[in-house]
Amino acid sequence: MNKKFIGLIAVLLVAVGVLAFNNHYKKEGLVKNGVVTTAVIEKISRNKIDNEFSPTVENIHIKYSYTIDSKKYKKTQEISKHEHDLYFTKTGKVGDSLKIIYDSEKPTNSRIEKLKSLSN
């Protein structure tokens, strides 16, 4: 193997490690410091990827805003179509409220609260 290939593999492994750590850190913050509040839906969009080489993927992008200590935060969360019922009884519309959980120590870290757990 040449050095460029080994270097590329090393960079990819480091990038995956950093992303995994960041994801774990954010989840831990929500578990440890999570506070439930209400957010407002600002935009809903869908994307569908359908090609002959992979299964069809359809996702819903929910952009929401919430206010903590007089500061407004905005976030977009992608939810796959097959997980829709874990989050919504029906997809809302712009202006509707939804429950989110945010990290009280880092309010930019938030996610839409699930209605059901995967074990139900």
Beta strands, then each sheet from edge to edge (+ up, - down):
strand 1: 34-51
strand 2: 54-68
strand 3: 71-80
strand 4: 97-103
strand 5: 106-112
sheet 1: 3+ 2- 1+ 4- 5+
end
